[in-house]
Structures are given as structure tokens and as C-alpha cells.
Amino acid sequence: MRLLKLAATGLVASLMAAPTFAADRPLNVALHFDPAPLDPATDGSYTNRIVTTLMCDSLIDLSPDMKFVPELATSWDWSADRLSLTVHLRDGVVFQDGTKFDAAAMVANLVRYKTAAYSTRKAEMSAITSADVVDPLTLRISLSRPFAPLIALLANRPGTPYSPKLLEQGRDAIAANPVCAGPFAFKERVAQDHITLERFPGYWNASAIKLSGVIFRTITDSNVRKVNLAAGALDMAHQLAPTDAGSVAANSKLRLAKSPSLGFVPIEFNVGNGKSADTPLGRDPRVRQAFSLAIDRVALNQVAFDGQYVPSHQMEAPASAYYDPAFPVPTRDIAAAKKLLAAAGVSTVAFTLKIGTDPLDGQVAQIIQSMVKDAGFDMKIVSMDAAALVADTQAGNFDASMLLWSGRPDPDGNAPIWLTCKGFTNWGKYCNPQLDEAILQGGSFQSLAERLPFYKKATALYMADLPDVVIYHYSLLWGLSAKLSGFQGRPDGLWRPENMVLAP
């Protein structure tokens, strides 16, 4: 921990000493944790998507009002039986290595996402039976069942193509030197320090890209991000601490951008992933329910987040049409929590919560630690970098982990990712076939009225078992230099570089 603190202090000094650049210098952006390897087939990291969104276009994009709009695709059509989707591609697109983007290239990527041994996209793509070239600018995706969330998938990692030449290489080489079809090309990466992207002149929409490049710097301490932003060493700071929002907004040299978020923070429990699942928390849902009841989410929001975030209990944001009002945020009830523990045959539950290195995560964990102690939980806290946290959780080397999900506009991209038996972030290995069936049915229909009853059923099943306890939905808080114009944050937590300008 002391070494990390010293490293952060050194970074402050080096960034604050940075010289003044002309307007054509790269945009300096601070990320709040280091991205995992930059491969959409393997990553599940929020900061990865921030980086790859600037590197890579997808078939479909999300508009600021969260509507699906064309990007590398120009249009798409469902078959009458909803068992295939025909996708029409943009002409004249090339990858950053000069390779032409066409239907064959997209098919190769879809096949990799679905079949590669290392791919974590398999569960998401289980409904896809094949992807076929119709002509050089048309492909057809065939399904085993009607699957409305396919559009949302194609606006996310599975719809993001890498160069076919790159795919011929091994997994490590793909992540080390990613090549895609987007506005900025990958230049270099120094782990735990920075990722450099440079403007790609062959981009199909190059006239809309005004920035010469982007340098992403990993700065886990929000105060350090704020200090460097105020000093002019950064042009943008991702995910400011809520307690820093006021001072940034009051600084005439800075701007605060705030957006409601689809993203949430769950505590995932190990209920079936190896020996670490054999604990009272892993075995008995009553213990997990007691844990949830011991937390005062409203007080947590005021103390840790200065009231900027949204206390939550579900994976759908409260403003979502799929939010179920039958399960509101629970009121803290220590007596009820102790009663549940007694029914489970325990009075004290000792376990370890693993968290990231963001100081705000540490503060949240400490507040929760104090709250749940009153009910009989002896919670230890272990902090580790994001990659190690994800690796340990995936491997089953955890009792509980506090994680983060950036959220999706389609409900299939939220709870099902965490809770279905083969969900790719279901690292606690929870499995309820009834829940899986409800999700399966919900994705088979197109309209809200048809889908909603199935997702409500899934929510009721999940709330009974609580393999994940949602604590809050966060707000998106970006700190920006007043010299930066054209920025538009979106509820998915991402931003697009089109028409962003950095003044001298």
C-alpha cells in the first residue's frame, strides 16, 4: 500500500510539471482504474470500454438518448420469424492496419467471440447459431430462438470487429496490439501508467475527429485526478469522487459534466465457485438477506457520496422501465437481520470482502463494515488492483467481491450477465434454472409489455436468493478543462470523440 501511495505521489509531481502543449497535442484523460487487456473477447472491465470506444467502432452505436443507431452497419432487418437478422455494412471502411472491413471480416469476429476457447462472450451469444456472408457488404446472423437483445449485443463488445490479420495471432498478441476500425489507433501501453492512442487518418468519419490523439492515464486516487485537472495537466478526469464535484463546478477553469447512469455496484458472493463457497454466506440465502438488511443505503449515499448517487437494490436503474417497484430499497433493520441469522443457525459470520484500490471504494467498504457489524458480521477488507480483483473472483478465490457494472440499455445486459447460470460475470456461480428460463422467455419478445412479466419473475427469484447485493447506482461525474468543448457524456458511461475540440 505504501509503495502504491508513493507511486501516486510521484505521478502527481510528473503530471503537474508537464509543459503546456499546443492545441494539436493529445487529450490527457485520467481513468480511475487500469484497464484489463484490450480484447473485447476477454475483458469485462468498464475502463476497457472507455478506451476501446475511442479505438473501435461497433456495428451499432447508442445515441445520447440511448437509442440504437447505425455505425459500421448502415441498417439491419429482422426476418419475419425473428430467427435471423440481416446486417448491411458501411462501404469504404478500413481497419487501422489497412485491411478492408467487410462481411467476411465481421463474420470472423463473430465466430471468434462465440467459439474461441478463451472468449467470455459465449454465454451472451448462445442464441446465435451462425453468421454468414451474403455479399461483401451484407451478413446474416441466424438464431436458435427469437432473441431481441441481439441488437444490444451488436452495440457492445460482440459487435466490435478487430482486424482479421490480427485474429490470426494468439490471444496475448491480440490484446497487446489491438487493431480495429475506429477513430484512434493503438500506439503503446505501459501497465498501471498510460495507454496512448493516435488519430487514424484512414477513419471513415475522419472529418469529425478534431483531436490528434488521446493519452489515458491510470490515476486511482480521485483527489489526485482533481488536483491534476485543476493544474492543467489533465483535460478530463473520469469518475470524480462525488465530494469533489462541487469544487470542480466552482472552478472557472474547469467544468463538471454529470449524467444519470445505468451503472451499479454489486457485492457478489461466492455461492458455488470452489471451496470458498462453503461458508454461511455461500450456502444460505438468509445470511445474504441479513447482510443486505444491515446496510443503510440512504445514509451510505449521504456520507460517502455527498448525496450525488442513487441508493439501489436492483440491477435495473430506478428510472428504467424494467425496474420492479415491488422490491424497493430496503430500510435498515438490524433486528430482522439478526433474526435471519438465527434462523440460519449462526450468530456471527466472518468473511473477507475484496475491493479495488479506489479510495472511495475503501471508504464505502469501511462504512458497510461498520454497519453490518451491528448484525453480527465480522467483515475484513482486502484491497487489490482491478485486474487482480477480477482474476481472483473469476477463479473462485473470494468470499465476496465489490464490483462494478456500467449497465446496459437492454435488461438482458444487466441482471442476466450476473445471474444466469452461464452469465459471463457470474463468478460466484449462482445457478437457478427457473431464473434462466424467465430470462430466456423475456428475450424472445420485442415489446416492453411482452417482456416485462418475465423479467419481473426473474427479479423475484433473484431477490429470494440474493447471490449479489446491489448497493447503489452511481452518477457519472466527469471533470473537464474549460478548454475542451464538444464533450457529451452518456448514461452508458462512455463518450465519443466526434467534434470534440481542445483549444490552445
VEXDREN-2710 file (C-alpha; in Angstrom, 1 decimal):
% VEXDREN-2710
k/r/px/py/pz
1/MET/0.0/0.0/0.0
2/ARG/2.8/2.4/0.9
3/LEU/4.5/1.8/-2.5
4/LEU/1.3/2.5/-4.3
5/LYS/0.9/5.8/-2.4
6/LEU/4.4/6.8/-3.2
7/ALA/3.9/5.9/-6.9
8/ALA/0.7/8.0/-7.0
9/THR/2.6/11.0/-5.4
10/GLY/5.3/10.7/-8.0
11/LEU/2.7/10.7/-10.7
12/VAL/1.2/13.9/-9.3
13/ALA/4.5/15.6/-9.5
14/SER/5.3/14.4/-13.0
15/LEU/1.9/15.4/-14.4
16/MET/1.8/18.8/-12.7
17/ALA/5.3/19.5/-14.1
18/ALA/4.1/18.7/-17.7
19/PRO/4.7/21.5/-20.2
20/THR/2.0/23.5/-21.9
21/PHE/1.1/22.0/-25.3
22/ALA/-0.3/23.5/-28.4
23/ALA/-3.9/22.8/-29.4
24/ASP/-2.9/19.8/-31.5
25/ARG/-1.5/17.9/-28.5
26/PRO/-3.2/14.7/-27.4
27/LEU/-6.1/14.8/-25.0
28/ASN/-4.9/13.8/-21.5
29/VAL/-7.6/11.7/-19.7
30/ALA/-7.4/10.1/-16.3
31/LEU/-9.1/6.7/-15.7
32/HIS/-10.0/5.6/-12.2
33/PHE/-8.5/2.1/-12.6
34/ASP/-6.2/0.4/-15.0
35/PRO/-8.0/-1.4/-17.9
36/ALA/-7.7/-5.1/-18.4
37/PRO/-6.1/-6.4/-21.6
38/LEU/-7.7/-4.6/-24.6
39/ASP/-9.6/-7.5/-26.2
40/PRO/-13.4/-7.5/-26.3
41/ALA/-13.4/-11.3/-26.4
42/THR/-11.9/-11.5/-22.9
43/ASP/-12.4/-8.2/-21.0
44/GLY/-15.3/-7.3/-18.6
45/SER/-13.8/-4.0/-17.5
46/TYR/-15.6/-0.7/-17.6
47/THR/-12.4/1.3/-18.3
48/ASN/-11.7/-1.1/-21.2
49/ARG/-14.8/0.1/-22.9
50/ILE/-13.9/3.7/-22.4
51/VAL/-10.6/3.0/-24.2
52/THR/-11.9/0.7/-26.9
53/THR/-14.9/3.0/-27.7
54/LEU/-12.3/5.6/-28.9
55/MET/-10.3/2.9/-30.7
56/CYS/-13.0/0.8/-32.2
57/ASP/-16.4/1.4/-33.9
58/SER/-19.1/-1.3/-33.5
59/LEU/-21.8/-2.3/-35.9
60/ILE/-24.3/-0.3/-33.9
61/ASP/-23.9/2.6/-31.6
62/LEU/-26.0/4.2/-28.9
63/SER/-27.3/7.8/-29.3
64/PRO/-27.2/10.2/-26.3
65/ASP/-30.9/9.3/-25.6
66/MET/-29.9/5.6/-25.6
67/LYS/-31.4/4.7/-29.0
68/PHE/-29.7/2.2/-31.2
69/VAL/-28.2/3.9/-34.3
70/PRO/-26.0/2.7/-37.3
71/GLU/-22.2/2.9/-37.1
72/LEU/-20.3/0.3/-39.1
73/ALA/-23.7/-1.1/-40.1
74/THR/-25.9/1.2/-42.1
75/SER/-29.1/-0.7/-41.4
76/TRP/-30.5/-4.1/-40.3
77/ASP/-33.6/-6.1/-40.9
78/TRP/-35.3/-8.9/-39.0
79/SER/-36.8/-11.9/-40.8
80/ALA/-40.5/-12.5/-40.5
81/ASP/-39.9/-15.3/-37.9
82/ARG/-37.3/-13.2/-36.0
83/LEU/-34.8/-16.0/-36.3
84/SER/-32.3/-14.1/-38.4
85/LEU/-31.0/-10.6/-38.7
86/THR/-29.6/-9.3/-42.0
87/VAL/-27.0/-6.5/-41.4
88/HIS/-25.9/-4.1/-44.1
89/LEU/-22.4/-2.7/-43.8
90/ARG/-20.8/0.7/-44.4
91/ASP/-18.7/0.8/-47.6
92/GLY/-15.2/2.2/-47.6
93/VAL/-14.2/1.3/-44.1
94/VAL/-10.7/0.0/-43.3
95/PHE/-9.0/-1.3/-40.2
96/GLN/-6.1/0.6/-38.8
97/ASP/-3.7/-1.9/-40.5
98/GLY/-5.2/-1.1/-43.9
99/THR/-7.3/-4.3/-44.1
100/LYS/-10.7/-3.8/-45.7
101/PHE/-13.7/-4.1/-43.4
102/ASP/-16.4/-6.3/-45.0
103/ALA/-18.9/-9.0/-44.2
104/ALA/-16.2/-11.7/-44.1
105/ALA/-14.2/-9.8/-41.5
106/MET/-17.3/-9.3/-39.3
107/VAL/-18.2/-13.0/-39.6
108/ALA/-14.7/-13.9/-38.5
109/ASN/-15.0/-11.7/-35.4
110/LEU/-18.5/-13.1/-34.5
111/VAL/-17.1/-16.6/-34.8
112/ARG/-14.2/-15.8/-32.5
113/TYR/-16.5/-14.3/-29.9
114/LYS/-18.7/-17.3/-30.0
115/THR/-16.2/-20.2/-30.3
116/ALA/-12.7/-19.2/-29.1
117/ALA/-11.7/-21.2/-26.0
118/TYR/-10.8/-18.0/-24.2
119/SER/-13.8/-16.0/-25.1
120/THR/-16.1/-14.8/-22.3
121/ARG/-18.7/-13.7/-24.8
122/LYS/-20.0/-17.3/-25.3
123/ALA/-23.0/-17.1/-22.9
124/GLU/-24.1/-13.8/-24.4
125/MET/-24.0/-15.3/-27.9
126/SER/-25.6/-18.6/-27.1
127/ALA/-28.7/-17.9/-29.3
128/ILE/-26.5/-17.3/-32.4
129/THR/-26.2/-20.5/-34.5
130/SER/-24.3/-19.0/-37.4
131/ALA/-23.1/-15.9/-39.1
132/ASP/-22.8/-16.0/-42.9
133/VAL/-21.7/-13.7/-45.7
134/VAL/-24.5/-12.8/-48.1
135/ASP/-22.3/-10.4/-50.2
136/PRO/-19.3/-8.3/-49.4
137/LEU/-21.3/-5.7/-47.6
138/THR/-24.1/-7.9/-46.1
139/LEU/-24.1/-10.6/-43.5
140/ARG/-26.8/-12.7/-41.9
141/ILE/-26.9/-13.8/-38.3
142/SER/-29.1/-16.8/-37.6
143/LEU/-30.6/-17.7/-34.3
144/SER/-31.8/-20.8/-32.5
145/ARG/-34.7/-18.8/-31.0
146/PRO/-36.1/-15.2/-31.2
147/PHE/-33.6/-13.0/-29.3
148/ALA/-34.4/-9.3/-29.2
149/PRO/-31.2/-8.4/-27.2
150/LEU/-29.1/-9.2/-30.3
151/ILE/-29.3/-5.6/-31.3
152/ALA/-27.9/-4.5/-27.9
153/LEU/-25.1/-7.1/-28.3
154/LEU/-24.1/-5.7/-31.6
155/ALA/-23.8/-2.3/-30.0
156/ASN/-21.4/-3.7/-27.5
157/ARG/-18.3/-5.9/-27.5
158/PRO/-19.7/-8.7/-29.7
159/GLY/-20.4/-6.1/-32.4
160/THR/-16.8/-4.7/-32.3
161/PRO/-14.6/-6.1/-35.0
162/TYR/-10.8/-6.4/-34.9
163/SER/-8.7/-6.8/-38.0
164/PRO/-8.8/-10.3/-39.5
165/LYS/-5.0/-10.2/-39.8
166/LEU/-4.8/-9.7/-36.0
167/LEU/-7.1/-12.5/-35.3
168/GLU/-4.7/-14.9/-36.9
169/GLN/-2.4/-14.3/-34.0
170/GLY/-2.7/-15.7/-30.5
171/ARG/-4.7/-14.3/-27.6
172/ASP/-1.8/-12.4/-26.0
173/ALA/-0.8/-10.7/-29.3
174/ILE/-4.3/-9.6/-30.0
175/ALA/-4.6/-7.8/-26.6
176/ALA/-1.1/-6.4/-26.8
177/ASN/-1.5/-4.6/-30.1
178/PRO/-5.2/-4.2/-30.8
179/VAL/-6.2/-3.2/-34.3
180/CYS/-9.8/-2.2/-35.1
181/ALA/-11.8/0.2/-37.3
182/GLY/-12.2/3.4/-35.3
183/PRO/-11.0/7.0/-35.0
184/PHE/-7.9/6.4/-32.9
185/ALA/-5.2/3.7/-33.4
186/PHE/-3.4/2.0/-30.6
187/LYS/0.2/3.2/-30.2
188/GLU/1.6/1.9/-26.8
189/ARG/0.7/0.8/-23.3
190/VAL/2.6/0.9/-20.1
191/ALA/0.7/-1.1/-17.5
192/GLN/-0.6/0.8/-14.5
193/ASP/0.6/4.0/-16.1
194/HIS/-0.8/5.0/-19.5
195/ILE/-2.3/4.0/-22.9
196/THR/-1.6/6.2/-25.9
197/LEU/-3.8/6.4/-29.0
198/GLU/-3.2/8.4/-32.1
199/ARG/-5.5/9.8/-34.7
200/PHE/-6.2/7.3/-37.6
201/PRO/-6.2/9.3/-40.8
202/GLY/-8.0/6.5/-42.7
203/TYR/-11.0/6.5/-40.4
204/TRP/-14.3/6.6/-42.4
205/ASN/-15.5/9.6/-40.5
206/ALA/-12.2/11.4/-40.1
207/SER/-13.6/14.8/-40.8
208/ALA/-15.4/14.7/-37.4
209/ILE/-12.3/13.9/-35.4
210/LYS/-10.5/17.1/-34.3
211/LEU/-8.2/15.6/-31.6
212/SER/-4.7/14.5/-32.6
213/GLY/-4.7/11.7/-30.1
214/VAL/-5.6/10.6/-26.6
215/ILE/-3.4/9.6/-23.6
216/PHE/-5.3/7.6/-20.9
217/ARG/-3.5/7.8/-17.6
218/THR/-4.4/5.4/-14.7
219/ILE/-4.9/7.5/-11.5
220/THR/-6.8/5.6/-8.9
221/ASP/-7.0/8.4/-6.4
222/SER/-9.9/10.8/-7.1
223/ASN/-8.1/13.7/-5.3
224/VAL/-5.1/13.2/-7.4
225/ARG/-7.3/13.3/-10.6
226/LYS/-8.9/16.5/-9.3
227/VAL/-5.6/18.2/-8.4
228/ASN/-4.0/17.4/-11.8
229/LEU/-7.2/18.6/-13.6
230/ALA/-7.1/21.9/-11.8
231/ALA/-3.3/22.2/-12.5
232/GLY/-4.0/21.8/-16.3
233/ALA/-2.0/18.6/-16.5
234/LEU/-5.3/16.7/-17.4
235/ASP/-8.0/17.7/-19.8
236/MET/-10.5/15.2/-18.4
237/ALA/-10.9/13.1/-15.3
238/HIS/-13.3/10.2/-15.3
239/GLN/-15.5/9.4/-12.3
240/LEU/-14.7/12.2/-9.9
241/ALA/-15.5/11.5/-6.3
242/PRO/-18.9/12.9/-5.5
243/THR/-17.4/15.0/-2.8
244/ASP/-15.1/16.7/-5.4
245/ALA/-18.0/17.7/-7.7
246/GLY/-18.7/21.0/-6.0
247/SER/-15.2/22.3/-6.1
248/VAL/-14.8/21.4/-9.8
249/ALA/-18.0/23.1/-10.7
250/ALA/-16.9/26.2/-8.8
251/ASN/-13.5/26.5/-10.6
252/SER/-13.8/28.8/-13.6
253/LYS/-11.0/26.9/-15.4
254/LEU/-13.0/23.7/-15.2
255/ARG/-16.4/22.2/-16.0
256/LEU/-18.4/19.5/-14.3
257/ALA/-20.4/17.1/-16.6
258/LYS/-22.9/14.9/-14.8
259/SER/-25.2/12.3/-16.2
260/PRO/-27.5/9.7/-14.7
261/SER/-26.1/6.2/-15.1
262/LEU/-27.1/2.7/-15.9
263/GLY/-24.2/1.5/-13.9
264/PHE/-24.4/-0.1/-10.5
265/VAL/-22.1/-1.6/-7.8
266/PRO/-23.0/-5.1/-6.5
267/ILE/-21.3/-7.2/-3.8
268/GLU/-21.1/-10.6/-5.4
269/PHE/-21.0/-13.6/-3.1
270/ASN/-19.3/-16.9/-3.8
271/VAL/-22.2/-19.3/-3.7
272/GLY/-20.8/-22.1/-5.9
273/ASN/-17.3/-21.4/-7.2
274/GLY/-15.0/-23.9/-5.4
275/LYS/-14.2/-24.4/-1.8
276/SER/-14.5/-20.8/-0.8
277/ALA/-18.3/-21.1/-1.5
278/ASP/-18.7/-23.5/1.5
279/THR/-19.5/-20.7/4.1
280/PRO/-22.7/-19.5/5.7
281/LEU/-22.7/-16.7/3.2
282/GLY/-22.3/-19.1/0.3
283/ARG/-24.7/-21.7/1.5
284/ASP/-27.7/-19.8/2.9
285/PRO/-29.6/-17.0/1.2
286/ARG/-30.9/-15.9/4.7
287/VAL/-27.4/-14.9/5.6
288/ARG/-27.1/-12.8/2.5
289/GLN/-30.5/-11.3/3.1
290/ALA/-29.4/-10.4/6.6
291/PHE/-26.3/-8.7/5.2
292/SER/-28.4/-6.6/2.9
293/LEU/-30.8/-5.6/5.7
294/ALA/-27.9/-4.5/7.8
295/ILE/-26.9/-1.7/5.3
296/ASP/-28.4/1.7/5.4
297/ARG/-28.1/2.7/1.8
298/VAL/-29.5/6.2/2.2
299/ALA/-27.0/7.0/4.9
300/LEU/-24.2/5.5/2.8
301/ASN/-25.2/7.8/-0.1
302/GLN/-25.1/10.9/2.1
303/VAL/-21.8/10.0/3.9
304/ALA/-19.7/8.6/1.1
305/PHE/-21.3/10.2/-2.0
306/ASP/-22.5/13.6/-0.7
307/GLY/-26.0/12.6/-1.8
308/GLN/-24.9/12.5/-5.5
309/TYR/-25.6/8.8/-6.1
310/VAL/-28.8/6.7/-6.1
311/PRO/-29.4/4.2/-3.3
312/SER/-30.4/1.0/-5.0
313/HIS/-31.4/-2.7/-4.5
314/GLN/-31.8/-3.9/-8.1
315/MET/-29.6/-4.1/-11.2
316/GLU/-32.1/-2.0/-13.2
317/ALA/-31.8/1.7/-12.6
318/PRO/-34.8/3.2/-10.8
319/ALA/-35.7/5.2/-13.9
320/SER/-35.7/2.1/-16.1
321/ALA/-39.0/0.6/-17.5
322/TYR/-37.7/-2.7/-16.2
323/TYR/-37.3/-1.6/-12.6
324/ASP/-39.6/-3.5/-10.3
325/PRO/-41.3/-1.3/-7.7
326/ALA/-42.3/-4.5/-5.8
327/PHE/-38.7/-4.5/-4.5
328/PRO/-37.9/-1.0/-3.2
329/VAL/-34.6/-0.1/-1.4
330/PRO/-34.9/-1.9/2.0
331/THR/-34.8/0.1/5.2
332/ARG/-32.0/-0.9/7.5
333/ASP/-33.3/-3.4/10.1
334/ILE/-30.8/-4.9/12.5
335/ALA/-33.4/-6.9/14.4
336/ALA/-34.7/-8.5/11.3
337/ALA/-31.1/-9.2/10.1
338/LYS/-30.3/-11.0/13.5
339/LYS/-33.5/-13.0/13.2
340/LEU/-32.5/-14.2/9.8
341/LEU/-29.0/-15.2/11.0
342/ALA/-30.6/-17.1/14.0
343/ALA/-32.9/-18.9/11.5
344/ALA/-29.8/-19.9/9.6
345/GLY/-28.2/-21.2/12.7
346/VAL/-25.4/-18.6/13.1
347/SER/-24.9/-15.5/15.2
348/THR/-21.5/-14.3/13.9
349/VAL/-20.4/-14.5/10.2
350/ALA/-16.8/-13.9/9.4
351/PHE/-15.8/-13.3/5.8
352/THR/-13.5/-11.2/3.6
353/LEU/-14.7/-8.6/1.1
354/LYS/-12.3/-7.9/-1.8
355/ILE/-12.4/-4.4/-3.3
356/GLY/-10.4/-2.3/-5.8
357/THR/-7.9/0.3/-5.0
358/ASP/-10.1/3.4/-5.5
359/PRO/-10.1/5.2/-2.1
360/LEU/-13.8/5.8/-2.5
361/ASP/-14.3/2.0/-2.7
362/GLY/-12.3/1.7/0.5
363/GLN/-14.5/4.3/2.2
364/VAL/-17.7/2.6/1.1
365/ALA/-16.4/-0.8/2.3
366/GLN/-15.4/0.7/5.7
367/ILE/-18.9/2.2/6.1
368/ILE/-20.5/-1.1/5.2
369/GLN/-18.1/-2.9/7.6
370/SER/-19.3/-0.7/10.5
371/MET/-23.0/-1.1/9.6
372/VAL/-23.1/-4.9/9.2
373/LYS/-21.0/-5.4/12.4
374/ASP/-24.2/-4.5/14.3
375/ALA/-26.0/-7.5/12.9
376/GLY/-23.1/-10.0/13.6
377/PHE/-20.9/-9.8/10.5
378/ASP/-17.2/-9.8/11.1
379/MET/-16.1/-8.4/7.7
380/LYS/-12.4/-8.0/6.8
381/ILE/-11.5/-5.8/3.8
382/VAL/-8.7/-6.6/1.2
383/SER/-7.9/-4.1/-1.4
384/MET/-6.2/-5.1/-4.7
385/ASP/-5.8/-3.7/-8.2
386/ALA/-8.7/-4.2/-10.7
387/ALA/-7.1/-6.9/-12.7
388/ALA/-6.2/-9.0/-9.6
389/LEU/-9.6/-8.5/-8.2
390/VAL/-11.3/-9.8/-11.3
391/ALA/-8.8/-12.7/-11.6
392/ASP/-9.4/-13.8/-8.0
393/THR/-13.2/-13.5/-8.4
394/GLN/-13.2/-15.4/-11.6
395/ALA/-11.1/-18.2/-10.1
396/GLY/-13.3/-18.5/-7.0
397/ASN/-10.7/-17.2/-4.7
398/PHE/-13.1/-15.0/-2.8
399/ASP/-15.9/-14.9/-0.2
400/ALA/-17.3/-11.6/-1.5
401/SER/-16.2/-9.0/-4.0
402/MET/-17.4/-5.5/-4.5
403/LEU/-17.5/-5.0/-8.3
404/LEU/-18.9/-2.6/-10.8
405/TRP/-21.1/-2.8/-13.9
406/SER/-21.5/0.1/-16.3
407/GLY/-25.0/-1.0/-17.2
408/ARG/-26.9/-1.7/-20.4
409/PRO/-30.0/-0.2/-22.0
410/ASP/-31.4/-3.6/-22.6
411/PRO/-32.3/-5.6/-19.5
412/ASP/-30.6/-8.7/-20.9
413/GLY/-27.3/-6.8/-20.4
414/ASN/-27.8/-6.3/-16.7
415/ALA/-29.1/-9.0/-14.3
416/PRO/-28.7/-11.9/-16.7
417/ILE/-25.0/-11.1/-17.1
418/TRP/-24.5/-11.6/-13.4
419/LEU/-27.2/-14.2/-12.5
420/THR/-27.9/-16.7/-15.3
421/CYS/-26.0/-20.0/-14.9
422/LYS/-23.5/-19.2/-17.6
423/GLY/-23.5/-15.4/-17.2
424/PHE/-20.1/-14.1/-18.0
425/THR/-19.7/-12.1/-14.8
426/ASN/-21.4/-14.8/-12.7
427/TRP/-18.2/-15.6/-11.0
428/GLY/-19.9/-16.7/-7.8
429/LYS/-21.5/-19.5/-9.9
430/TYR/-25.1/-18.9/-8.8
431/CYS/-27.5/-21.0/-10.9
432/ASN/-31.3/-21.1/-10.8
433/PRO/-32.8/-22.8/-13.9
434/GLN/-36.1/-21.1/-13.2
435/LEU/-34.4/-17.7/-13.5
436/ASP/-32.6/-18.8/-16.6
437/GLU/-35.9/-19.8/-18.2
438/ALA/-37.6/-16.5/-17.3
439/ILE/-34.7/-14.6/-18.9
440/LEU/-34.9/-16.8/-21.9
441/GLN/-38.6/-16.1/-22.4
442/GLY/-38.1/-12.4/-21.8
443/GLY/-35.6/-12.1/-24.6
444/SER/-37.9/-13.9/-27.0
445/PHE/-40.2/-11.0/-27.4
446/GLN/-39.9/-7.5/-28.8
447/SER/-42.2/-5.2/-26.9
448/LEU/-41.9/-4.0/-23.3
449/ALA/-45.4/-5.2/-22.5
450/GLU/-44.5/-8.7/-23.6
451/ARG/-41.0/-8.8/-22.0
452/LEU/-41.7/-7.2/-18.6
453/PRO/-43.6/-10.0/-16.9
454/PHE/-40.7/-12.4/-17.4
455/TYR/-38.1/-10.0/-16.1
456/LYS/-40.3/-9.4/-13.1
457/LYS/-40.4/-13.1/-12.4
458/ALA/-36.6/-13.3/-12.7
459/THR/-36.3/-10.3/-10.3
460/ALA/-38.5/-12.1/-7.7
461/LEU/-36.3/-15.3/-7.9
462/TYR/-33.1/-13.3/-7.6
463/MET/-34.4/-11.3/-4.6
464/ALA/-35.2/-14.6/-2.8
465/ASP/-31.6/-15.9/-3.3
466/LEU/-29.5/-12.6/-3.3
467/PRO/-26.3/-14.0/-4.7
468/ASP/-25.4/-10.4/-5.4
469/VAL/-26.4/-7.5/-3.2
470/VAL/-26.7/-4.2/-5.1
471/ILE/-25.7/-1.2/-3.0
472/TYR/-26.2/1.8/-5.4
473/HIS/-26.4/3.1/-8.9
474/TYR/-23.7/5.7/-9.4
475/SER/-24.0/9.0/-11.2
476/LEU/-21.5/9.8/-13.9
477/LEU/-19.2/12.7/-12.9
478/TRP/-16.6/14.0/-15.4
479/GLY/-14.2/16.8/-14.6
480/LEU/-13.3/18.7/-17.8
481/SER/-10.9/21.5/-18.7
482/ALA/-12.8/24.6/-19.8
483/LYS/-10.5/24.4/-22.9
484/LEU/-12.3/21.2/-24.0
485/SER/-15.6/21.6/-26.0
486/GLY/-17.9/19.2/-27.7
487/PHE/-17.9/16.6/-24.8
488/GLN/-21.2/14.8/-24.4
489/GLY/-21.3/12.1/-21.7
490/ARG/-23.9/9.4/-21.9
491/PRO/-25.7/7.1/-19.4
492/ASP/-23.7/4.1/-20.5
493/GLY/-20.6/5.9/-19.0
494/LEU/-18.9/6.3/-22.4
495/TRP/-18.2/9.3/-24.6
496/ARG/-17.5/9.7/-28.3
497/PRO/-14.7/11.9/-29.7
498/GLU/-16.6/13.3/-32.7
499/ASN/-16.5/17.1/-32.9
500/MET/-14.6/17.4/-29.6
501/VAL/-12.1/20.3/-29.7
502/LEU/-9.2/21.1/-27.4
503/ALA/-8.4/24.9/-27.5
504/PRO/-4.8/26.2/-27.1
END
